Amino acid sequence: MKSYHLTVLFLGFGLAIIIVQLVRRDHIYIRQGVFWITIAALSLLFGIWPYLIDALGEVFGVAYPPTLMLLVAIMVLIVKALLGDIALTQVRRDMRRLNQRIALLENEQAGSIEAEDRGVRGESLRGSAASLKTRL
């Protein structure tokens, strides 16, 4: 086993430990944690069995197998970025809807408070007028 194989093995193992700790501390959601644990597991797999890349390159007919790994990594990162954008769009849409609902509720509440104030003022004015009549 070559030194860079050990490096990949240790990096994969370290990444797996860090991801598990982040999920346990609730710094990332489990759904994203599963993705990163899968990446760490693949790193461990390639660290343990480095010639798997050569075998996969041969199966897919790639002349230089490490480029296959880089191509797959780039595609996975693009899909991950796309999924992140989709999630961000959903969060922003939900936040906008919640802000609109809050604005509607505040408007309704302000309208009911104004109506109550008018009612209280009207009663106090009527009471003042009645007390003036009794005094006269």
N, C-alpha and C positions, 0 to 999 in steps of 0.2 A: 504494500500500500504506500502510495506516494504522499509527500507532506501536504500537498494541496487537498488530497482526499481527506486527510485528518482535519484540515482547516474547515472544509465544507461540513464534515461530520460534527465538529464542535459548534460551528455557527448554527447549524440546524437544531442541535440539542439546546443551545442557549436561547435561540429564538422561541422554541417550544416552551421553555420554562418561563420566559418573559411574557408570552401570550397568555399562558395559564394564570400567571400572577395578575395580569391586567384584567382578565375576565373575573377572577375571584374578587378583586377589589372594586369591580363594577366600573372600571374606566372605559371598557369597550363592551358592547353588547355581545351576547353569545353568538348571534348570527355572523357578525364580523369576526369574532373569535374563531369560529369554525373554519372560515376561509383562511385565516392566518395560520391556524394549527395544521390545515391541509398543506399549506406552503412549507411549513416547518417539517412536516412529515416527508414531503417530497425531497426536501433538502437532506434530511437524514437518510432517505432511501438512496439518493445519489451519492451520499458520503459513504454509505456502507457498501453499495454496489456501483462503483463509478463507471463500470463498463456497460451499464444499462443504457447510457446515452448513445454509446456506439451501436448497440444492438437496435435501439429504436431508430437511429439514423439509417441503418442498413435496411430495416423494414420499410421505411418511408422513402428510401432511395435518395437520401441526402448525402452529398459527397463529403462534406465536413460536418459531422454530427453535432459538435457544440453549437453550430449556428441554428440547428433545430431547437435546441433548448432556449437560446436567446429569442428566437421567433415566437415560441410558445409563451415565454415570459412576457414579451411585449404584448402579445394578444391578451393574455390574462390581465395585465395591468390596464389595457384599454377597456376591457369588459368591466373591470372593477371601477374604473373612473366613470364609465357610463352608468353603472348601477348607483354610484355615489351621486351623480347628477340627477338621476331619477328620484332618489330618496330626498335630495335637497329640494327639488321641485315640489314634491308632495308636502314636505314640511312647510315650505313657503306658502303654498296654496292653503293649507290648513290654518296657518297663522293669519293669513289675510282674511279668511272666513271668520275666524274667531274675533279678530279686530272689528270686523263689520258687525258681528252679533253683539259685541260689547258696546259699540257705538249706538246700535239700535236700542239696547236695554237702557243705556244712560239717557238717551233721548226720551224714551218712554217714562223713565223715572223722573227726569226733570220736568216733563209735562204734568205728571201726577202731583209733584210737589208744588208746581205753580198753581194747579187747580185747587189744592188744599189751602195754599196761601190766600188765594182769592176768596175762598169760602170763609176762612177765618177772619179776613179783613172785612168781608161783607157783614158777618155776624157782629163784629166789634163796632162797625159803623152803625148798624141797626140798634145795637145796645146803647151806643152813645146818644143816638137820636131819641130813643125811648127815655133814657135818663134825663135828657134835656126837657122833654115834654112833661115829665113828672115834676121837675123842678119849677117849671113855669106854672 
